Amino acid sequence: MRSLFRAAAGCLLMLWLHTGYAADTGWLQSPQNTHAKVRLQAEPAHSSEKETRLLLSVSLEKGWKTYWRSPGEGGIAPSVEWQKPVTGAQATGYWPTPARFDVAGITTQGYHDEVTLPITLSGHVPGTIAGTLTLPVCSSVCILTDYHFSLDLNSSADNAEFARQFAAAMGKVPIAEGLADSVTAGYRAGVLQITAHREQGWQNPEVFTDTLDGSSLGKPVVKVDGQQAQFTLPVTDEWGEKAQDISGKTLSIVLADNGLAQQISLNVSPLPAAVPGSIALWQVALMALAGGFILNLMPCVLPVLGMKLGSILQVEQRNRKSIRVQFLASSGGIIVSFLALALLMTLLRYTNQTLGWGIQFQNPRFIGLMVLVTALFTANLLGLFEINLPSRMTTRLATHQRSGLSGHFAEGAFATLLATPCSAPFLGTAVAFALAAPLPVLWGLFLMLGIGMSLPWLMIALWPGLAMRLPRPGRWMLRLRLFLGVLMLSACLWLLSLMQNHFSTLFVAVLTGALLVMLFVLSLRRYGLRNCALTAGACAVLAGAVIVIATQFSGAGGKPLRDDIAWQPLSEEAIQTALAEKKVVFVDVTADWCVTCKANKYNVLMSEDVQKALTDPDVVALRGDWTLPSKPVNDFLQKRGSVAVPFNQIYGPHNPAGEILSPLLTRDAVLQGLEDARGAR
C-alpha cells in the first residue's frame, strides 16, 4: 500500500514538473560542426494580445565566436527562417551588447563562449513553432551551420526559471537611455566621428555600429578627455575604396562603458575639414607665411602700397638709413596689427562669439571708422590739409631723424585692416587651423601671417637700394600724389557703399554726397575752379567708363554681363535634397565687403561659359550671404573648416563629399569641378 502511494505521488510530481516547464529543444549539435551547440526555449502567451517569449542560447568552444546583428568588416549575422504560419515579421530579436574582435587587420563584432538572445513572437502563434537557425561560427576558419528546431508550446506553461532567464538575458540588452548625456555624429570624407558626453566621466568606452547601406565602418580610435569620449572610424565603400557621403543619414550605434550599454540612433551631420589633424604645424606655418605675403597682391592693399610709394618719392634727401627705418616701422605696424587680431580672436573665443576672417566688416562702427580714416588720408594726399607741428617739436624730430615713424607704423597697421576682407590662397587654411588650435599656436600663426605680409616691406628695409633707384622728386610728384589721392578716395567710397547694409540708401547717398562736396570745396580753394573742374570731370568719365565696362561687358566677345543664375538660399537640407535628385550643387558664400568675392563674381561667375554651366537643368546654385552676421552661414563655414570668404564648393553624384575650390576662382576650375562632380552624362 505504501509503495502504491509512493508511485502515485511520483506520477503526480512528474505531471506537475512537466506542466511547469517551458518548451525546450534541448542542446542541438550538428555532426558537421562540433564547435557549437544551440538551444531554444519558449513560453507561450496567455492570450493573443500578449507575446510569446523565446530564448536562443549558443554555446561555443574556447577560441570560437559568432556574430552580432552587424558583423562589421567580415562575417554574417545569425538568422532564423521561421516555418509557416509563423513569419519573420512576427519575430523581434534582442541583441546583447557584443564584443569586438580584430583578426588580420579586420574588425568584427560578435560573441564568444556563451550568449543568449531573447526573442518575442507577436500576434497569434500556433501550438507548434518550427524553423531553421543559420549560425556562423569562426576561429581560424569559418563554418556556417543550419539547426532545424521544433517547439511544442502546448506542452509548456508558466515557469519561474524561464522568466528569470529571460529577464537576465534582457538585462544584457542595451537600454534606450541612461548612459550618455549627449551624443553627436559627424562625417567628413572617409571619416566618421562620434562624440559622447557623460557627466560621470568615462572608464573604458566602446562603440558598436550598425551597417550603413553602401558603406563599411572600420575599427574606432577612442580618445577620452574627462567627460567627453570621441570615436573616430574610417569609412569606405563595401569594396574598401572611396566612401560615399553619409551626411544626413541615420546611424544606429551601441555605446558601452563598464558593463552598461545604450542603444542610440544618430543623424550624421557634416564635419569640419580635418585641417588640424591632417597637416603638420610646420606646413601650416608655411601656409600662413605664404598667405600673408600674397595679401600684398590683393586689391585691398593697393591703395596703401601706393601711399607708401608716394611717401618715399616725396623725400628730397633719401638715404639708406631713413628708408630702412621707415620700412621697418611699417613692418612693425603690420606685425603688431596681426597680433592685435590674435588678441581679438582670443577674446571672441573666450566669450563664445563668432570667429572669422574679416568679420569686423560686419560691424557698422568699424566701417564708419575706416571711412573716416580713408577720407582723412584722401584729403592729405590731395594736399587739402597738412599736419603742422610746433617749430620746437619739428626741430627735435628732425634732429633725431625720427620724423614720421608713427605715420609709417600707422601705414602698416592700416594696410592690415584693409587686407582683412580679402581671402588669398593658403590664408583660409592657415586661419582655420589657427582658430581651432590652442592659444599659443593661434598667436604663433597670426605672427607668421604678419611676417608674411610684411616680407616685401622687410626686403626693402634689408636692401634700401631698391627704393633709392626710384626717380628723384619733381613736378610729376604732384600728379602722382593726386593719383594716389583718387585711389584712396575709391577705397573710401567702397567702404561707404558697405554702409548700405546697415543704413538706408538715402542716408548713405547723403553722406557720400556731403563727403564729395566737402572734398570738392576744399580742392576748389586749393587748386582753383578750372583745375578742379577738369579733374572732377576726368574722374567722373573714367569712373563711368570703368563701371560700364565692368558691369556690362565680358572679356571675351563683348557680350553684356548678366547674372542669369537662379540662386537659391544656402542650407544643408538644400544640398542633400539636390544630391538625392542626382544633381550637381554649386555653393557660393560671399559678402559685399569681400573684394576677392567681387573679383570672382565679375571675372568668373558672370562669364558666359560659367553662366551657361550654372544654369543647366541638373545644376543647383546655392548662395550664402555673410555681409551681415549670420549664424547659419557661420555654422556652414565652420563645419567645412573655413573662416573666410569667398568660399566655393561643388557637390555631385560623383563627388558627394564636396570639393572646395581655391579662393581665387578661375573659369577652368569651376567648369572642370562641375564636370567631375557630374561624371559621365
C-alpha positions, 0 to 999 in steps of 0.5 A, a space after each residue: 500500500 505504501 509503495 502504491 502511494 509512493 508511485 502515485 505521488 511520483 506520477 503526480 510530481 512528474 505531471 506537475 514538473 512537466 506542466 511547469 516547464 517551458 518548451 525546450 529543444 534541448 542542446 542541438 549539435 550538428 555532426 558537421 560542426 562540433 564547435 557549437 551547440 544551440 538551444 531554444 526555449 519558449 513560453 507561450 502567451 496567455 492570450 493573443 494580445 500578449 507575446 510569446 517569449 523565446 530564448 536562443 542560447 549558443 554555446 561555443 568552444 574556447 577560441 570560437 565566436 559568432 556574430 552580432 546583428 552587424 558583423 562589421 568588416 567580415 562575417 554574417 549575422 545569425 538568422 532564423 527562417 521561421 516555418 509557416 504560419 509563423 513569419 519573420 515579421 512576427 519575430 523581434 530579436 534582442 541583441 546583447 551588447 557584443 564584443 569586438 574582435 580584430 583578426 588580420 587587420 579586420 574588425 568584427 563584432 560578435 560573441 564568444 563562449 556563451 550568449 543568449 538572445 531573447 526573442 518575442 513572437 507577436 500576434 497569434 502563434 500556433 501550438 507548434 513553432 518550427 524553423 531553421 537557425 543559420 549560425 556562423 561560427 569562426 576561429 581560424 576558419 569559418 563554418 556556417 551551420 543550419 539547426 532545424 528546431 521544433 517547439 511544442 508550446 502546448 506542452 509548456 506553461 508558466 515557469 519561474 526559471 524561464 522568466 528569470 532567464 529571460 529577464 537576465 538575458 534582457 538585462 544584457 540588452 542595451 537600454 534606450 537611455 541612461 548612459 550618455 548625456 549627449 551624443 553627436 555624429 559627424 562625417 567628413 570624407 572617409 571619416 566618421 566621428 562620434 562624440 559622447 558626453 557623460 557627466 560621470 566621466 568615462 572608464 573604458 568606452 566602446 562603440 558598436 555600429 550598425 551597417 550603413 547601406 553602401 558603406 563599411 565602418 572600420 575599427 574606432 580610435 577612442 580618445 577620452 578627455 574627462 567627460 567627453 569620449 570621441 570615436 573616430 572610424 574610417 569609412 569606405 565603400 563595401 569594396 574598401 575604396 572611396 566612401 560615399 557621403 553619409 551626411 544626413 543619414 541615420 546611424 544606429 550605434 551601441 555605446 558601452 562603458 563598464 558593463 552598461 550599454 545604450 542603444 542610440 540612433 544618430 543623424 550624421 551631420 557634416 564635419 569640419 575639414 580635418 585641417 588640424 589633424 591632417 597637416 603638420 604645424 610646420 606646413 601650416 606655418 608655411 601656409 600662413 607665411 605664404 598667405 600673408 605675403 600674397 595679401 600684398 597682391 590683393 586689391 585691398 592693399 593697393 591703395 596703401 602700397 601706393 601711399 607708401 610709394 608716394 611717401 618715399 618719392 616725396 623725400 628730397 634727401 633719401 638715404 639708406 638709413 631713413 628708408 630702412 627705418 621707415 620700412 621697418 616701422 611699417 613692418 612693425 605696424 603690420 606685425 603688431 596689427 596681426 597680433 592685435 587680431 590674435 588678441 581679438 580672436 582670443 577674446 571672441 573665443 573666450 566669450 563664445 562669439 563668432 570667429 572669422 576672417 574679416 568679420 569686423 566688416 560686419 560691424 557698422 562702427 568699424 566701417 564708419 571708422 575706416 571711412 573716416 580714416 580713408 577720407 582723412 588720408 584722401 584729403 592729405 594726399 590731395 594736399 587739402 590739409 597738412 599736419 603742422 607741428 610746433 617749430 620746437 617739436 619739428 626741430 627735435 624730430 628732425 634732429 633725431 631723424 625720427 620724423 614720421 615713424 608713427 605715420 609709417 607704423 600707422 601705414 602698416 597697421 592700416 594696410 592690415 585692416 584693409 587686407 582683412 576682407 580679402 581671402 588669398 590662397 593658403 590664408 583660409 587654411 592657415 586661419 582655420 587651423 589657427 582658430 581651432 588650435 590652442 592659444 599659443 599656436 593661434 598667436 604663433 600663426 597670426 605672427 607668421 601671417 604678419 611676417 608674411 605680409 610684411 616680407 616685401 616691406 622687410 626686403 626693402 628695409 634689408 636692401 634700401 637700394 631698391 627704393 633709392 633707384 626710384 626717380 628723384 622728386 619733381 613736378 610729376 610728384 604732384 600728379 602722382 600724389 593726386 593719383 594716389 589721392 583718387 585711389 584712396 578716395 575709391 577705397 573710401 567710397 567702397 567702404 561707404 557703399 558697405 554702409 548700405 547694409 546697415 543704413 538706408 540708401 538715402 542716408 548713405 547717398 547723403 553722406 557720400 554726397 556731403 563727403 564729395 562736396 566737402 572734398 570738392 570745396 576744399 580742392 576748389 580753394 586749393 587748386 582753383 575752379 578750372 583745375 578742379 573742374 577738369 579733374 572732377 570731370 576726368 574722374 567722373 568719365 573714367 569712373 563711368 567708363 570703368 563701371 560700364 565696362 565692368 558691369 556690362 561687358 565680358 572679356 571675351 566677345 563683348 557680350 553684356 554681363 548678366 547674372 542669369 543664375 537662379 540662386 537659391 538660399 544656402 542650407 544643408 537640407 538644400 544640398 542633400 535634397 539636390 544630391 538625392 535628385 542626382 544633381 550637381 550643387 554649386 555653393 557660393 558664400 560671399 559678402 559685399 565687403 569681400 573684394 576677392 568675392 567681387 573679383 570672382 563674381 565679375 571675372 568668373 561667375 558672370 562669364 558666359 561659359 560659367 553662366 551657361 554651366 550654372 544654369 543647366 537643368 541638373 545644376 543647383 546654385 546655392 548662395 550664402 550671404 555673410 555681409 551681415 552676421 549670420 549664424 547659419 552661414 557661420 555654422 556652414 563655414 565652420 563645419 567645412 573648416 573655413 573662416 573666410 570668404 569667398 568660399 566655393 564648393 561643388 557637390 555631385 553624384 560623383 563627388 558627394 563629399 564636396 570639393 572646395 575650390 581655391 579662393 581665387 576662382 578661375 573659369 577652368 576650375 569651376 567648369 572642370 569641378 562641375 564636370 567631375 562632380 557630374 561624371 559621365 552624362 
